[in-house]
Every structure is written in C-alpha cells, then in structure tokens.
Amino acid sequence: MSSDHKGDRGGPGSESNQFLTFTLDAEEYGLEILRVQEIKGYSKVTPLPNTPREVRGVMNLRGTVVPIIDLRSKFGLAEAEYTRFTVIIVVTVGAKIVGFVVDAVSDVLNVSAAEVVPTPDLGAGVDTTFMTGMARTGERLVTLLNIDRLIGRDEALPAVMA
Amino acid sequence: MQLDVARYRETFFAEAAENLADLDVALLKLEADPLDREAVATAFRLVHSLKGSADAVGFPDLVRFAHHIEDVLSRLRDDTSAVPLARVDALLRASNHLAAMVAAVRAGGPVPAGGDELAAVLSGTGDRTAAPVCGAYRVTVAPAPEAFLSGLDPLRLIQDLAGVGRVTGVHLNTDRLPRLAALDPERCYLSWEVCVETSGTPGDLADVFAFARHAIEVTVEPVERVAPPTAEPAADVPRLDPLWFGAFLCKRGTITADQLATALAFVRRARPMIGVLAIQEGLLTADQMTEVLSAMGPGERFGEAVVRLGYLTDADLWNLFLLHQDGFPTLGGVLVELGMIAPGVLASEAAAFSAFAAGDGEAGAPGDSPAAEPAAADLDYGVLAENAEMIAEFCTEADDHLLAADRHLLELDADPANKKAVDAIYRGYHTIKGVSSMLGLRAVQGLAHEAENLLNMARDGKVVLRGRPLDLAFAATDGLKRQLGFVRDWLQHRGLMEADPLLGQLVSDLRVVAAGADGPAAHAAGPRGAAPDQPRPAEPAPRAAAAPASVPAPVERAARGAVVAPSPLDPPPPRRSGAPEKETVRVDRDRLDKLVNVIGELVVAQAMAEEEMAEVARRVGVELRAMSELSKISRSLQELGLSLRMVPLQGIFQKMNRLVRDLSRKMDKPVEFEMNGEDTELDKTVVDQLGDPLMHMVRNAVDHGLESPAERVAAGKPATGRVSLRAYHQGGNIYIELADDGKGLDRDRILRKAVEKGIVPEGQKLSDGDTYDLIFEPGFSTAKAVTDVSGRGVGMDVVRRNVESLHGGIVIRTELGRGTTFTIRLPLTLAIMDGLMVGLGDDVYLLPLLSVIESFRPRRAELYTLAGRGEVVTARGEAIPLLRLHALLGRPVRVTDPCQGLVVLVEDQGKKYALLVDELLGQMQVVVKSLDTNFRRVEGLTGATILGDGRVAMILDVHGLTKLHGQSGGSRSEAGHAARAAI
C-alpha cells in the first residue's frame, strides 16, 4: 500500500489541494478546505467595541466565543447589506477559531500546484502578502488566500487584527 | 538499499502484529477445545510465516524463538490426541514473549530475556507428556575446593544428570566465591542445585556422581513435584507485589538475588500486550490493530495511538491496563516454574510474607536486603517505557508527598520533638520508595530509601531531626524533587534519563548520619540534653538511664531486628493513619475545563428550553413545576462545577515558607516567618501563576528588605527579622499581603537610581506612590551588590506583569526603617463572575458586581462640568467623574442626558467613577469567556459571556474603562460641553 502513495507523490508539482471558493462582490476567493470548520448562515453578532471596522463582533458558536470578520471590509470592498445568502465560514487558525462573513459560498475546487500562478504585483496600495496565488480554472480566476497570513497565527493575531 | 530494508521491516512489523494477534486467537480456540486440529494448524501456519518473514528481514533472535514454537506446534499437529491445557498455556506465554520480542526489535531495543527459559518450558512440556514423571528431586552438587586438582569436571557430571531425568532448573550458588584478589583459579568455589524430574529413584541420581564421591558432596532430596500448570501452581497464593515479596524471599535466603532478578525479568516480560488484550476482549479487530501499529508516530505508544485514532476510549484503555496487570504471572508462579522454589515452600513463604506485611510494612521493605541496592544499576528503559503512565501519575503523587514533607520538616525545625511530623514524613518517603521501586525508578528509590532510613531512626529516637540531620532531610527532599524533575524530562523527551551528580554525595551523607546514629547511640541527642530522649518502651527504663551513652551497638541492632516481628509496640502500618484524611481524586485539567464548559452550555440550553417551554405552557395553560426544579439543579450544578477549580493557597504558601528558611540560612539572617489564611481558596489558574511573583517578592523581602542582624540590633530592632505572608478575602477579591519589618524603601535612593538609569528625567517631581512603583520597572534594582539571591533587577517587573495578567493589582506601603508591605489584589476566579447587566443602545454589557457601589438617576442639580476635566456627578457630597460608557466604547446609545438615564457608581483602585448607561437589566452570575482564546484582549473589556438566550455579552473592565477615559480626556470634555449645552 505504501507503494501506491509513492506513485501519487511522483512529481513535486502535481500535488493537488482542495479549496472552498466564495464570492465577495464580483470577486472569487479560495480557502484551503481543510481549514474550514463549518459554514453557517449569518446570525446577529454582538459588536466588539473599540475594534477595527472589519471585526463585526463575536458570536456564540456552541459555547465558544468566536470573532466574526467581514472580509469585504477587510479587503476594502464596498460593504453590502447582509442577506439570507450571506454566510459565515468558520475556520481554524492555529488554535484559534475565526468566522469570516462572505457574500456566498460557491464551490469546492481541486487545484493542482501547477495551476497556481503567483499573485501579480498590484502596486504599493494593495497588500498581497495574504494571497497564496491565483488559480485559473476554466475562465474563472480564483484568488487563493493564506489564512495564517490573513489573520496571523497565535501571537501575530492581535497585530493583524488591530 | 538501507531504506528498502527499513520499509520491509515496517511491513514485517505490521504483518507480525497481525500474525501474533491471530495466533492468540487460534491458541485461545485451542484452549476452549483441545481437540481443535484446525486451530493447531492455523497457529502453526502463523508462526511459520512469522518465522519466515523474520528471517527475510534479518531478525535472527525472532527466528530462533519462533522456531521453538513452530516445533512444538508441528508435533502437536501430527498428534491426534487432545492438547493438554498446560501446553496451550505455555504456548500462549510463548506467543506473548514473541510479541514482546517483536516490540523490542521494533523499538530497536535489546531482545527481552527469558526466551530460553520459555523455550525450555515449551519443549519440556513436550517431553513431560512423552515420559511420565514419578518424582522431582533437588540435587545439591558441591564439589570440594580441590576437586579440580583430581581432574574432575563437575559440569560433565551435572550434564549427565539429564540422562537420568529431565532437568527443570539449575541454580548456581556463588556463596563461597572469594574476592578476586583472593581467588585461586585452581580451586572450585561453586556449587549447584539441580532440579530434576525423573522416573528413577534418588539412588539413580546419586549414582551419577558415584565415582567422584570423594571430591563432590552430593545430596538428593525429594521436592514436591511441580504441579502441571493446569492446576495453576500459585493459584492459592495471593498476588503479592513481586518486588517486595521477592526481597522478602531473598532476605530469608529462600532465593538468591540473582534468581530474583531472573524471575522478575520473566514476570515483566511475560505479560500480554495491550493490543492483544484488546483483541481478546473484542474491543479491537486484528485489522484495526495493524492499522494502529502502522499509524504509530515516532515515540508514540500503542495505547496513545489507539486512543488517538479513536478505536478505544480512555476508559477502555484503562480497563485494559488493569487486565494487563492481572495478566502478569505472579512472582511465585514464575519462581516455581523456573524451579527456583518448590510450590509448598512458596505457599508457606507467601503466608509468612502476608503475615509479616500485615504486621509492619517496613519489615518487608526491600531496602534491608541485598536485592535493594540496585541504585547504581542501569535503568531498564523498556520497563520504564511500559510504565510511563504510571510514572507520570507517580510524579504528581510524589510531588504532594514532598510538599507535605517540606511542610512537616519546617514544623520539625520549630519543634524537633514533633513525633507526628516525623511519622508523616516517614510515610511520604516510604510511599515514594515503594512505588518508585515498583516502577523501576532506581535512583528515586535509592534516595527515598536512605531518607526513609534517616526518618526511621528519628522515629526510633536514635536521631533528633535538627541541625545536620534536619538539613539532610531537607536536602533529601530537594534531591527527590530533582530526581522527579529528571524523570519528568525523560517522560517528555525519552532518551537517557539524566543522573543527578549530587545524588552519590547525598546518599552517602545520609548513610553516614544514619550509621553514626546506629553506633554510639543517642550521640546526637545526648549532649544537647534539651530534647528529652524518649525512653523506648521496648527497653527497661533503668538500663537506659544507667548507661545512656554506652548502649552497645549489638543491643541497638537487636532492637532494630525486633522490629521484624510484628509487635504491639510498632507504630501502626503507614498507610492507615488514624486521622481521617480528605480523599481526593486527581482529574486531568483539560477534562475539568471541558466539564465546566459543558456545564455552562447546559445551563444556557436549560434557560433557553425553559423560555420555550414557558411559551408553550402559557398557550396550553399548564404549570411547569419540573422545569423550575430542573433550573434549580442546573444552577447548583454550575456552582459546583466552578468550585471544582478552586484550590487553597496552602501549597504555594508552603513553598514560600521553605524559601524563607533556605534564604535565611544562606544569608545568615535569622527570620521568623508567619503565615495566615493559607486555607483561602483561589482559582487554580490564578494560584498556578502566583508562584513566580510571590517567590520574587519573598526573595526581595529577605534579601533587600531585612537588614543584617547587626544592623537590626544597631537600629534597636530584634536581631530576628520578621516576614509575614497572609491571604484574606475582601469584597470578592483575594488579597495577599507580604510584609517585612526591614529597612523599608528608601525614596531618595530609588529616585536617584531611576534618574541614573534614565527611567525618570532629572528634576521630575514624583508622588510617593509613583516613586515606589518605580521598583516595578524592568531592570531596576537598588541593591548595592548583586547576590545570587536577588538584585539583578529582573524580579519586580515580573511580579507586576504576572499580577496584571491575572487582572489583579499590587500596592506598596512602606516606611523607612520600619518595613515594607506589598499587597496583591486578585480576582477570586477568572472563570466566573457576578455581573450587573446594563443596557446600552441595543447592546447588553455586564459590569463586575464587585466594582459596583450603587446606581441612581442623577438630578440636574447634581451635574457639573469642570473646566477641562469633563463632567462630574455629586453623590453624598462627593464629586465623581462621569464617564459616558457609549462614548468610551464607541457605540450608539438611546439616552444622552444623564437625567434620563442611570449612572452606576463603580470603584477602581480606591477611586470612584460614575458610568452613564441606558438602563439596568438585572444581576446574574456568568461564566467568563476570555476574548483572547479566539481573538485578543480588547481595551475596556474583561471578556465575554454567553447569556441565557445564547447571545454573547461583553464584560466590562472598570479599570480599563478608566484608563480609556484618561486617554480620551479631550473628547471627554467635548462631550461634557455638549452635555452642558443640552442642559
């Protein structure tokens, strides 16, 4: 059985990962699916005072207090009304659990490493450090996010969130 | 290539595990039905294939042993009669051993011993059925020293014995062997005991040596024949602690230390594997076991892996461990099996041991026997690894004992005649010794043994624990703590266990003191005279009085020897002390936290259910009596759950007591230490984090705070300094106060130093409080010399940081020349809080009830605006700054006019503030959820909680709010003006 595995790992570039894709405005983004804990509909959150605008507040997730971050706001997109299609993607970042508000979840995408192209330099005004790259599938272009960089692991968390 | 072999080996291990599991299944089938040929054939096939693959991957030891088993099975296969149970039993044991060998080979360790004996037993079983045995004899062969000179070879003759019957065991007796220097290689010093089973007569056996009678002394005595294992040789003998029982046997000369070692190795290795047990119990399939084996990470144990993969629960595993323990063959059984002891002898010895152990545990202690000196021997890591769980358990338990020992030693320091303390310490060491020896922790055992000896002397009044003996007892406790530290390190990292370089010295010091007391009796106590040497009731009083200093050593020994026999004068057995002790159960902290969390959720869910039910009940028109009962229960459950986390401060205070004692010795400053309120309970999380800061503070108090005795006398104070530590509740907080009567803080010197270090600019005016707070600055130290105790300036800033991280505060009161008092304020618990719910816009916030003084709606006349300092409310003639909560939090609000809303008076560090809120919603006890678990700390908030309806509400941090208020002074006054304008 071990030889089967060997075959899969034949070339270094052929590794394939699954990404959960979601939309923000007209853009499509992807998160590593293994990091996604659950997807739930938007429900009212309790606001957190004195925090940045993208931190919408906290939510009770079965006894755990989970911060909710609006990704539109985080990425500087126009804010939208929350509708019944608005969803929260709950992800794990290190030991922490964080919820992202996105417009809608669209797909699960198999992306092989070969299909990922590096993020183009978008100029000084755009922070691309939390993007792993862009995946081209058919005519769609999906921006793959690096959650660790986006949120910052453990001790880095406050710094990025603040 | 290397890699390939490694991969094959992995495959082999996986296969072997499967084979072994199936083998056990087949053998068990055979045990159930001795005529099951199919089972024999299956077993044969399995062993055969295991042998083959072991050969292919190059494990010769495995091949050899498997071959033995295969041999037996092949003979059984060709036989058509029922397979004797004894043989199935032997096969099962062989299979266990094979499993142990595979495990050892896999771990890269040495192949466990005992295989040869087993192989002998295996093939022996075969022989025995072939030739019925009439009698068993023990032949003692003792060649004369000159035997070699006449050209005699005793070995040949002994081998010849095998021609007469079956040799079941040979024991070499080396008692006559001299030291190497005195050894004459041409002389024979050895003798043998050979156990033989034969159908012949004793004469036949003796005849083997007939022609050598002049040179060899031969005795033949019948022994009770080894009962076939179907009758379980040791079945009637209770399961005794192998080590203690073995030591007992050694001491009585029934077996030798070598025999014991062999037998013990056998006992340890013959026990079944957890995985096999799990399969037998039907908890695991063979496939699952293989999967677990292949999924085991480096250094991971089977038990851990199997739980991680979710095949077994912790509880299952624990039950298996218990079974596993029962799976050990008894020492007695093994001894009989190896022919080292006759069953009859075993029964009588076991009875003697039980009687003896019941009389006084100490007498059976291995410490007094030659077998218990293995402190220097190498550790058996295989055994240690198998015992890892128990060792971890032992470490925690030993910690408690050592902590208690410290406490009692301190009591002895004050009162050397405190018999109860001596007994208690003795019990602690005794337990540590017993358990560590069982677990194979030799260094711990050796040290605990010496310490126990010392305490035993003290118990017998031969040593008075003061001065050097007391110091040594302290040192022994510390030594044991160090050992435990090494053991813990090893548990975490494995590899080799670190050895304590100080151990040898410590052990020999302890021995010297013990020996000194054993010889010239009452030497320690005699000259002092102060402590009355309690007359031992065992001795007639006149004699003791007549010659107190010259009691000859033999008498002492005899008295000690007498302890061996149970006598009414002996102290009660250590475990069963009279005073009822609080029984406790150790629980994993994670589990406790989870429990508390689940209880919290239950309470919330219950509240939600209650609301829904009430709605339904209203519609239907029935009363909900059960529901209110349920809510009562769930509330008390919540309270109980939270109280689980509370622990007394005693342990930590005890450590400080010890620290003061040590420091006082080290620095030659006599110190009187006083403790108060150590029963005060605090959340475990808080207590755990309190240790460091308290330690720094106590060090500072003794090192910097107290003057030297000379200085003290010169200042008109008693030479002995005083340090006191007390804890008390006040207003829902815990206060811990550390006071010394030393020189106090020197305001000017602190200021000078601060300027020197550039912490404070030259010429800046500071209040007293601010000046004293400077000692909490990192790198600040006013000590003239850096001692190894303190003065590096790393202490006090750690103190402040730790205390603040616990949501506490620290206050200094000092008077030059009179002493300093540090007061730490801490919240009772970080997990639960009484809160006042306040409404603000659509949000609900909680204010810690502790900080709330009162709430009221102010009248217009009570509101003022102070120029540039914001708004003020007067209450009872006091002007109190008004804080608009919504502004501080940046949240929308319904009421902006204080006369329409409510103000809540709160207190923070002695100052009052008025918080403007929309409304009060009630009071509730809440579980505090930290925001930094998933987010980070937010200024002005302590945390969050989940309300009865499932919503999250923020808990306000009054201190943080006042800080926010201070920062936003400008906006404050603006708001003030706005409010003014509104009025």
HADDOCK unambig.tbl for C-alpha pairs under 7 A between the chains (distance, minus, plus):
assign (segid A and resid 46 and name CA) (segid B and resid 952 and name CA) 5.92 0.50 0.50
assign (segid A and resid 46 and name CA) (segid B and resid 953 and name CA) 6.77 0.50 0.50
assign (segid A and resid 49 and name CA) (segid B and resid 889 and name CA) 5.05 0.50 0.50
assign (segid A and resid 49 and name CA) (segid B and resid 890 and name CA) 6.23 0.50 0.50
assign (segid A and resid 49 and name CA) (segid B and resid 891 and name CA) 6.86 0.50 0.50
assign (segid A and resid 50 and name CA) (segid B and resid 889 and name CA) 5.95 0.50 0.50
assign (segid A and resid 50 and name CA) (segid B and resid 890 and name CA) 6.54 0.50 0.50
assign (segid A and resid 59 and name CA) (segid B and resid 952 and name CA) 6.34 0.50 0.50
assign (segid A and resid 60 and name CA) (segid B and resid 946 and name CA) 7.00 0.50 0.50
assign (segid A and resid 60 and name CA) (segid B and resid 950 and name CA) 6.74 0.50 0.50
assign (segid A and resid 60 and name CA) (segid B and resid 951 and name CA) 6.52 0.50 0.50
assign (segid A and resid 60 and name CA) (segid B and resid 952 and name CA) 6.01 0.50 0.50
assign (segid A and resid 63 and name CA) (segid B and resid 601 and name CA) 5.86 0.50 0.50
assign (segid A and resid 66 and name CA) (segid B and resid 934 and name CA) 6.03 0.50 0.50
assign (segid A and resid 67 and name CA) (segid B and resid 934 and name CA) 6.75 0.50 0.50
assign (segid A and resid 67 and name CA) (segid B and resid 935 and name CA) 6.27 0.50 0.50
assign (segid A and resid 96 and name CA) (segid B and resid 933 and name CA) 6.54 0.50 0.50
assign (segid A and resid 96 and name CA) (segid B and resid 934 and name CA) 4.53 0.50 0.50
assign (segid A and resid 97 and name CA) (segid B and resid 934 and name CA) 5.44 0.50 0.50
assign (segid A and resid 98 and name CA) (segid B and resid 934 and name CA) 6.66 0.50 0.50
assign (segid A and resid 158 and name CA) (segid B and resid 936 and name CA) 5.63 0.50 0.50
